[in-house]
């Protein structure tokens, strides 16, 4: 897969919003279902082991859908998606973290999340 420009990454993020929302719901359902399945766990109206296995399978499908775009799913709780890019000849990741409204951060590809910096766009 190639590199994303900032507009391409933003368009892909927008296209992925329904999958992202479903991942967030499934993630919470799986935690609740898992807690209910341990001995002495609180029963849940979500079901039992079959429903947990179904949620896990769907979650895996959605995570694969994100990866197939060329984006990199770096975390699930919270969701962290990186879009490989280039900034002035330097390999970077355009970085979206669950809760962010848009892609407004990046980090050098070799530094990871700890090197995250705000994007300064040409029109600012």
Protein Blocks (a to p, Z undefined) as FASTA:
>chain_A
ZZddfklmmmmmmmmmmmmmmmmmmmmmmmmmmmmmpghiacdfkbpfklmmmmmmmmmm
mmmmmmmnopacfbfbdcdddddddeehiacdddddehiabdcbdcdfklommlgccddd
fkZZ
